[in-house]
Amino acid sequence: MRRSLVALLLLPILFTLTPAQENGRLSGLAYFDYAYNVARDTSIGAFSNKALSGAESFQAFQFRRIYFTYDYDVAEGFTSRFRLEADEASLVSNGKTAVFVKDALLRWKNVFGQSDLILGVQPTPAYEISEAAWGYRSLEKTIMDLRGIVSSRDLGVSLKGKLDGEGMFSYWVMVADGSANKPESDKYKRYFAHIRVQPVKSFDVTLYGDLDARAPVNDPYKAKQVSNSTTTMAAFLGYVPVEGLKVGAEGVLTQTSNGFNTGTALDTRSGLALSFFGSYALSADLTVVGRFDIYDPNTDGTAKADSRNYIIAGLDWKVNDRVSVIPNVQIETYEKSPLNTYDASVTGRLTTAWTF
């Protein structure tokens, strides 16, 4: 950990001293909070699939994310990116915040036509477009990322580009390890694809799908191994009806073969995720933002107390073009079980986000 932090601090100096520095660009961002847990159910520690954690009345200053990025033009037609992230959700063995490699990629521009070839640790095609439309990663991840449906990064090879000269239609396909930022541990891969349609600048539609191939599992009812792979399908719609107003909607369906044990057989486990968000600029430096999510990891009627609703509301004060101060509140509600109902989780935060 200590060596990682030293390396992070020394990177700007090393890059400054490196020849041909005119081909390189340094950048970064940070999300800093003061957070207070206003309300929690007494059973919160036992809940699965929760977005809000921690006990009631817990409060803390925290860095939810720090990026340090170096982009370098390797040669004509070739660019690279190396990015480190410090994230309080990732800890080393002694409990301190970890620093890890977020991106490490080489992009071969226009390898053919209007398509780029990308190698290395890189974003997946799942929700880069919806996250950009949401525009408030500083408050929270988009729903597929938040609920762990698809990782934001993976190690593999991708092709992305335009399907027509005007860029109305574009595509992105990728083959990767399926292990996010972690080293590969098996032979199985994940296969991603999306098609984006943007007939006008204010209207955006993206259709996404992936196959996460996984090792077979033992079926205790048939005494044999059966498939356990997962398919994910999603659709995103973004719209800017008037200047200053942005709205978006995203729907996700997952299906895991033999992923649900009914007690008498292994059945397909289907999950559903829906997200609706929007923002409106009250003035040049003040924007109101809101979001509502529905998440059910198992839509079977016999699966109880596992669905969640999630709400974000905030007010973004843009101090300048690089710094935002965003007071916000987050609320998560929980499906009742056959025997109990559960109190909602409520967290208030004062978030400061900046780029550098």
C-alpha positions in Angstrom: 0.0 0.0 0.0 2.8 2.4 1.0 4.6 1.8 -2.3 1.4 2.3 -4.3 0.8 5.7 -2.6 4.4 6.8 -3.2 4.1 5.8 -6.9 0.9 7.8 -7.2 2.5 10.9 -5.7 5.6 10.6 -7.9 3.8 10.1 -11.2 3.3 13.8 -12.0 7.1 14.4 -11.4 8.2 11.5 -13.4 5.9 12.4 -16.3 7.1 16.0 -16.2 10.7 14.8 -16.5 9.9 12.4 -19.3 11.0 13.4 -22.9 8.3 14.1 -25.5 5.9 15.2 -22.7 4.0 17.3 -25.3 2.4 14.0 -26.3 1.1 13.3 -22.8 -1.8 14.7 -20.7 -2.3 14.5 -17.0 -5.8 14.7 -15.5 -7.8 13.5 -12.5 -10.9 13.8 -10.5 -12.1 13.4 -6.9 -15.4 12.9 -5.1 -15.4 14.0 -1.4 -18.3 13.6 1.0 -19.5 14.3 4.4 -22.2 11.7 4.9 -24.7 11.0 7.7 -26.9 8.0 8.0 -30.3 9.5 9.1 -32.2 6.2 9.3 -31.6 2.5 9.1 -33.6 -0.7 9.8 -32.1 -2.6 12.7 -31.7 -5.6 10.4 -29.7 -3.7 7.8 -26.6 -5.8 8.4 -28.3 -8.9 7.1 -29.7 -7.3 3.9 -28.3 -8.4 0.5 -28.2 -6.3 -2.6 -28.3 -3.0 -0.7 -27.0 0.3 -2.1 -26.9 2.0 1.3 -24.9 0.5 4.2 -23.7 1.4 7.6 -25.5 1.8 10.9 -28.0 4.6 11.8 -26.2 7.8 13.0 -22.9 6.8 11.4 -21.2 9.8 10.0 -17.9 10.3 8.1 -15.8 12.3 5.8 -14.9 10.1 2.9 -13.3 10.0 -0.6 -15.5 7.8 -2.7 -13.2 8.1 -5.7 -9.9 9.6 -6.7 -8.6 9.2 -10.3 -5.2 10.0 -11.6 -5.0 9.6 -15.4 -2.1 9.8 -17.9 -3.0 9.8 -21.6 -0.2 9.5 -24.1 0.0 9.6 -27.9 2.3 6.7 -28.6 2.6 7.3 -32.4 0.4 8.4 -35.2 -2.9 6.6 -34.9 -2.0 5.1 -31.5 -3.0 6.4 -28.1 -2.7 4.9 -24.6 -4.2 5.5 -21.2 -3.0 4.6 -17.7 -5.3 5.4 -14.8 -5.1 4.7 -11.1 -8.0 4.8 -8.7 -8.2 5.1 -5.0 -11.6 3.9 -3.7 -12.7 3.5 -0.1 -14.7 0.5 -1.3 -11.4 -1.3 -2.0 -9.1 -1.9 0.9 -5.8 -3.5 1.5 -5.2 -6.1 4.2 -4.6 -3.6 6.9 -7.9 -1.8 6.2 -6.4 1.3 4.4 -7.8 2.6 1.1 -6.3 0.7 -1.8 -4.9 2.1 -5.0 -5.4 -0.1 -8.1 -5.1 0.1 -11.9 -8.4 1.3 -13.3 -7.4 1.6 -17.0 -4.4 0.3 -18.9 -5.1 0.3 -22.6 -3.8 0.9 -26.1 -6.1 2.3 -28.8 -5.4 1.8 -32.5 -7.4 4.5 -34.2 -9.2 3.7 -37.5 -7.7 0.2 -37.7 -10.2 -0.1 -40.5 -12.9 2.4 -41.7 -14.1 4.4 -38.7 -13.4 1.7 -36.2 -10.9 1.7 -33.3 -9.3 -1.4 -31.8 -8.7 -1.3 -28.1 -6.5 -3.7 -26.1 -6.1 -3.9 -22.3 -8.0 -3.0 -19.1 -10.8 -0.8 -20.5 -14.4 0.3 -20.1 -17.1 -2.3 -21.0 -19.8 -1.3 -23.5 -22.5 -1.7 -20.8 -23.3 1.8 -19.6 -20.7 4.3 -20.7 -23.3 6.1 -22.7 -26.0 6.1 -20.0 -23.5 7.2 -17.4 -22.5 10.2 -19.5 -26.2 11.0 -20.0 -26.9 10.7 -16.2 -23.9 13.0 -15.7 -23.7 12.5 -11.9 -21.4 9.7 -11.3 -20.2 12.0 -8.5 -23.5 11.1 -6.7 -23.8 7.4 -7.6 -23.1 4.8 -10.3 -25.7 3.9 -12.9 -27.9 1.0 -12.0 -26.0 -1.9 -13.7 -22.8 -0.7 -12.0 -24.4 0.0 -8.7 -26.1 -3.5 -8.5 -23.1 -5.4 -9.8 -24.8 -6.6 -12.9 -21.9 -5.6 -15.2 -18.5 -4.3 -14.2 -17.4 -1.0 -15.5 -14.0 -2.4 -16.5 -12.6 -5.6 -17.9 -9.4 -7.0 -19.5 -9.9 -7.8 -23.1 -10.1 -6.6 -26.7 -12.8 -4.4 -28.2 -13.8 -2.8 -31.5 -15.9 0.4 -31.5 -16.8 2.9 -34.2 -19.3 4.4 -36.6 -21.5 2.4 -38.9 -22.2 5.3 -41.2 -20.5 8.5 -42.2 -22.7 10.8 -40.1 -22.3 8.7 -36.9 -26.1 8.2 -36.5 -25.4 4.5 -36.0 -22.4 3.3 -34.0 -21.4 0.0 -32.4 -19.1 -1.5 -29.7 -18.2 -5.2 -29.4 -15.8 -6.7 -26.8 -14.4 -10.0 -25.6 -13.0 -10.0 -22.1 -12.0 -12.2 -19.2 -15.2 -11.4 -17.3 -13.3 -10.8 -14.1 -13.4 -7.0 -14.0 -10.1 -5.5 -12.8 -9.0 -8.8 -11.3 -6.7 -11.3 -13.0 -8.4 -14.2 -14.9 -8.9 -17.3 -12.9 -10.7 -19.6 -15.4 -11.1 -20.3 -19.1 -14.5 -18.7 -19.5 -15.0 -15.3 -21.1 -17.7 -12.6 -21.4 -18.9 -11.3 -24.7 -20.4 -7.8 -25.0 -22.1 -5.7 -27.7 -24.1 -2.6 -28.1 -25.7 -0.6 -30.9 -26.2 3.1 -30.5 -28.7 5.2 -32.6 -28.6 9.0 -32.4 -30.9 10.4 -35.1 -30.5 13.9 -33.7 -28.1 15.3 -31.0 -30.9 15.6 -28.5 -32.1 12.0 -28.8 -30.1 8.8 -27.9 -31.0 5.1 -28.0 -28.7 2.3 -27.0 -29.4 -1.4 -27.1 -27.0 -3.6 -25.2 -26.4 -7.3 -24.6 -23.8 -9.6 -23.2 -23.2 -13.3 -22.4 -21.2 -14.1 -19.3 -20.0 -17.7 -19.9 -19.5 -19.4 -16.5 -18.5 -22.9 -15.3 -21.3 -25.4 -15.1 -22.8 -26.2 -11.7 -24.0 -29.5 -10.1 -27.7 -30.1 -10.3 -28.6 -32.0 -7.1 -31.9 -33.1 -8.7 -30.5 -34.6 -11.9 -27.1 -35.7 -10.6 -25.3 -33.9 -13.4 -23.6 -30.6 -14.3 -25.7 -27.9 -16.0 -25.1 -24.5 -17.5 -24.8 -21.5 -15.2 -24.2 -18.8 -17.7 -25.9 -15.3 -17.6 -27.3 -13.2 -20.4 -27.9 -9.5 -19.8 -30.0 -7.3 -22.1 -30.5 -3.6 -21.7 -32.0 -0.6 -23.4 -31.2 3.1 -22.7 -33.1 6.2 -23.9 -31.8 9.7 -23.4 -33.6 12.9 -24.4 -32.9 16.6 -24.1 -36.3 18.2 -24.9 -35.2 21.8 -24.2 -32.0 23.4 -23.3 -31.1 22.8 -19.6 -33.4 19.7 -19.2 -32.1 16.2 -19.5 -34.1 13.0 -18.9 -33.1 9.3 -19.3 -34.4 5.8 -18.7 -32.6 2.5 -18.6 -34.1 -1.0 -18.4 -32.1 -4.2 -17.7 -33.1 -7.9 -17.9 -30.8 -10.7 -16.7 -31.2 -14.4 -17.0 -29.0 -17.0 -15.3 -29.4 -20.6 -16.4 -30.1 -22.9 -13.4 -29.5 -20.0 -11.1 -32.6 -20.4 -8.9 -33.1 -23.4 -6.7 -36.9 -23.7 -6.2 -36.5 -26.6 -3.7 -37.5 -29.2 -6.2 -35.5 -28.1 -9.3 -33.0 -25.7 -10.7 -34.7 -23.0 -12.7 -33.7 -19.9 -14.6 -33.2 -16.9 -12.4 -34.5 -13.7 -14.0 -33.6 -10.2 -12.7 -35.0 -6.8 -13.5 -33.6 -3.3 -13.1 -35.2 0.0 -14.1 -33.7 3.5 -13.7 -35.3 6.9 -14.4 -33.3 10.1 -14.0 -33.3 13.7 -15.0 -31.7 17.1 -14.3 -32.8 20.7 -14.9 -30.6 23.8 -14.9 -32.3 26.4 -12.8 -29.5 28.8 -13.7 -26.0 28.8 -15.2 -24.6 27.5 -11.9 -27.5 25.7 -10.2 -29.0 22.4 -11.3 -31.6 20.2 -9.6 -31.0 16.4 -10.2 -33.1 13.3 -9.3 -33.2 9.6 -9.9 -35.5 6.6 -9.1 -34.4 3.0 -9.4 -36.2 -0.3 -9.1 -34.2 -3.5 -8.7 -35.4 -7.1 -8.3 -32.6 -9.7 -8.6 -35.1 -12.6 -8.8 -38.6 -11.9 -10.3 -39.9 -15.3 -9.3 -43.0 -14.9 -7.1 -41.6 -17.2 -4.5 -38.5 -15.0 -4.0 -39.4 -12.5 -1.2 -37.7 -9.5 0.4 -35.1 -9.1 -2.2 -36.3 -6.2 -4.4 -35.2 -2.6 -3.7 -36.3 0.9 -4.6 -33.7 3.7 -4.6 -34.0 7.5 -4.8 -31.5 10.3 -5.2 -32.2 14.0 -5.0 -29.7 16.7 -5.1 -28.8 20.3 -5.9 -25.6 20.9 -7.9 -23.9 24.3 -7.3 -21.3 24.7 -9.9 -18.7 26.9 -8.2 -16.8 27.0 -11.5 -16.3 24.7 -14.5 -14.2 22.3 -12.5 -15.8 22.3 -9.0 -19.3 21.3 -7.9 -20.8 21.3 -4.4 -23.9 19.0 -4.3 -26.0 18.6 -1.2 -28.0 15.4 -1.7 -30.1 12.8 -0.1 -30.4 9.1 -0.8 -33.2 6.8 0.2 -33.5 3.0 -0.2 -36.6 1.0 0.5 -36.9 -2.8 0.9 -39.5 -5.3 0.0 -41.3 -6.8 3.0 -40.9 -10.5 3.8 -43.8 -12.8 4.7 -43.1 -12.0 8.4 -41.6 -8.5 8.5 -41.6 -5.1 7.0 -38.4 -3.0 7.0 -37.6 0.6 7.6 -36.1 2.7 4.7 -32.5 3.7 4.7 -31.9 7.4 4.5 -28.5 9.0 4.0 -27.7 12.7 3.7 -24.5 13.8 2.0 -22.7 17.0 1.1 -20.6 16.0 -2.0 -17.8 18.1 -3.5 -16.6 16.9 -6.9 -13.7 18.4 -8.8 -11.5 17.7 -11.8 -7.9 18.7 -12.2 
